């Protein structure tokens, strides 16, 4: 009997041992990968770690455009009739003695047309034997011809340019020949003296006063630039520097600006070939350009 009990106990121990062994193998199978699976997993991990990352695509940069050079300005057709060969930037009024209307020379008209296109005509001219238009220009003899009010505004501004040309100048005044003047306070005057001085007066500023240069007004292109910001007024003859003066204040002329003069002290006779006013001081190169112009008006073909 004793032997039988021992045998049963032995069988029971073996059974428990086998049961424990089977449970352990199942756990191992669930948690442990096979060598092949482990190798595959390792290779995949290595590939992920060592693969060259794909660059993030970027937009193709837009090429920088080369700035287009500003085109050269074509001449402007004025009044739908003609081109102007002078500098036109700042041109306020332009009068041509031999081309006194927008259609050319008219010896009967009482208006001296502003060819700049701004409509600043000289009107109500008293045509007579002492004041008339011809193929030589606008003849003025001891007469006073008033310019439009805008010219006074130009003269009283901080900067301006006057360009003028006369021919056949005859001095008649006993003391002066006054070519441009203001009629109330005389703050503005462009003239010559009997002692052969070329002179520019602008209120109480210092003056351009050039001895022996009075004849420059006959047959030459005279330019005067006035620039209060720069503190200087400069006179030119045929595009070349003639003289200058320091300026410190505006002109403050009153009344009207006029050409010609009725006074026996200041009168003269001449053919006005051209007269221009700008609302700025032209540069020296611009003055030279205007002086070189041979044909002011060009009619398109």
Secondary structure as the mmCIF struct_conf table of DSSP 4:
data_model
#
loop_
_struct_conf.conf_type_id
_struct_conf.id
_struct_conf.beg_label_comp_id
_struct_conf.beg_label_asym_id
_struct_conf.beg_label_seq_id
_struct_conf.end_label_comp_id
_struct_conf.end_label_asym_id
_struct_conf.end_label_seq_id
HELX_RH_AL_P HELX_RH_AL_P1 UNK A 2 UNK A 31
HELX_RH_AL_P HELX_RH_AL_P2 UNK A 35 UNK A 50
BEND BEND1 UNK A 51 UNK A 51
HELX_LH_PP_P HELX_LH_PP_P1 UNK A 52 UNK A 57
HELX_LH_PP_P HELX_LH_PP_P2 UNK A 59 UNK A 76
STRN STRN1 UNK A 78 UNK A 78
TURN_TY1_P TURN_TY1_P1 UNK A 79 UNK A 81
STRN STRN2 UNK A 82 UNK A 84
BEND BEND2 UNK A 86 UNK A 86
TURN_TY1_P TURN_TY1_P2 UNK A 89 UNK A 90
STRN STRN3 UNK A 91 UNK A 96
TURN_TY1_P TURN_TY1_P3 UNK A 97 UNK A 98
BEND BEND3 UNK A 99 UNK A 99
STRN STRN4 UNK A 101 UNK A 101
TURN_TY1_P TURN_TY1_P4 UNK A 102 UNK A 103
STRN STRN5 UNK A 104 UNK A 104
TURN_TY1_P TURN_TY1_P5 UNK A 107 UNK A 108
BEND BEND4 UNK A 110 UNK A 110
STRN STRN6 UNK A 112 UNK A 112
TURN_TY1_P TURN_TY1_P6 UNK A 115 UNK A 116
BEND BEND5 UNK A 117 UNK A 118
STRN STRN7 UNK A 122 UNK A 122
STRN STRN8 UNK A 128 UNK A 128
TURN_TY1_P TURN_TY1_P7 UNK A 129 UNK A 130
STRN STRN9 UNK A 131 UNK A 134
TURN_TY1_P TURN_TY1_P8 UNK A 135 UNK A 136
STRN STRN10 UNK A 137 UNK A 141
BEND BEND6 UNK A 142 UNK A 142
STRN STRN11 UNK A 145 UNK A 146
HELX_LH_PP_P HELX_LH_PP_P3 UNK A 147 UNK A 148
HELX_RH_AL_P HELX_RH_AL_P3 UNK A 149 UNK A 155
TURN_TY1_P TURN_TY1_P9 UNK A 156 UNK A 156
BEND BEND7 UNK A 157 UNK A 158
STRN STRN12 UNK A 159 UNK A 171
BEND BEND8 UNK A 174 UNK A 175
STRN STRN13 UNK A 176 UNK A 182
BEND BEND9 UNK A 183 UNK A 185
STRN STRN14 UNK A 188 UNK A 193
TURN_TY1_P TURN_TY1_P10 UNK A 194 UNK A 195
BEND BEND10 UNK A 196 UNK A 196
STRN STRN15 UNK A 197 UNK A 202
TURN_TY1_P TURN_TY1_P11 UNK A 203 UNK A 204
BEND BEND11 UNK A 205 UNK A 205
STRN STRN16 UNK A 208 UNK A 211
TURN_TY1_P TURN_TY1_P12 UNK A 212 UNK A 212
HELX_RH_3T_P HELX_RH_3T_P1 UNK A 214 UNK A 217
STRN STRN17 UNK A 218 UNK A 218
BEND BEND12 UNK A 219 UNK A 220
STRN STRN18 UNK A 221 UNK A 227
TURN_TY1_P TURN_TY1_P13 UNK A 228 UNK A 231
STRN STRN19 UNK A 232 UNK A 237
TURN_TY1_P TURN_TY1_P14 UNK A 238 UNK A 239
STRN STRN20 UNK A 240 UNK A 246
BEND BEND13 UNK A 249 UNK A 249
BEND BEND14 UNK A 255 UNK A 255
STRN STRN21 UNK A 257 UNK A 259
BEND BEND15 UNK A 260 UNK A 260
TURN_TY1_P TURN_TY1_P15 UNK A 264 UNK A 266
STRN STRN22 UNK A 268 UNK A 278
BEND BEND16 UNK A 279 UNK A 280
HELX_LH_PP_P HELX_LH_PP_P4 UNK A 281 UNK A 283
HELX_RH_AL_P HELX_RH_AL_P4 UNK A 284 UNK A 292
BEND BEND17 UNK A 294 UNK A 294
BEND BEND18 UNK A 296 UNK A 296
STRN STRN23 UNK A 297 UNK A 299
#
